[in-house]
Amino acid sequence: MQGTEDGEAPACLFPDEVSDVHRMSEYLIRFVIGGAVVTAFAMVADVLRPKSFAGLFGAAPSVALATLGLTIRHQGAQLASVEARSMIFGAIAFLLYAAAVSWSLRRFHISALTSTVCLMPLWFLAAFTLIAVFGGPGSWSR
């Protein structure tokens, strides 16, 4: 690649290669951030009992943090705040869903598969209700 005569930045001869490099760097960033956060949460989960908390503490927070970091970098804090709020609503709805599944397992002595599948609409209903009550995208920034 060569620069132009007036000193501007050189033109890219292969724009597809740049987008591939950019995409790969985003994957690498997600991998590194995700791996570091999974390791940190796994260390916290190792201290807690029962050990089944390790999966809960490992996957979701690392993916969420990596996604928010990349969103802030590429699309700004405004969109990241909308994504973060949606994640909060989803987490609250999941907490309600998990409590309902736990209760149904103890109360009715049904299989875990039956309980989780039958109560999954509760998760979606709770999440969409939170969005309806507290507003959609951008309502907290008004």
Beta strands, then each sheet from edge to edge (+ up, - down):
end
